[in-house]
Amino acid sequence: MRELVIAFGLFLFIEGIIYALFPAKMKSMLKKLELVKDSQLRSFGLIFAVTGFVIIYYIK
């Protein structure tokens, strides 16, 4: 459980740094995200989730 909290904190830290350093680029990237189909976003999300799970599984 402790590792999950640490991972979530690291995620928030990295996400916050990106928005703090590149706010204009993040805005333009989020606007471009509207052009992507929902099915494509869902597919990429599942691919990233499975990849992350596999990495965590093999590290543990």
Order of alpha helices (4+ residues) and beta strands (2+ residues): alpha-alpha-alpha
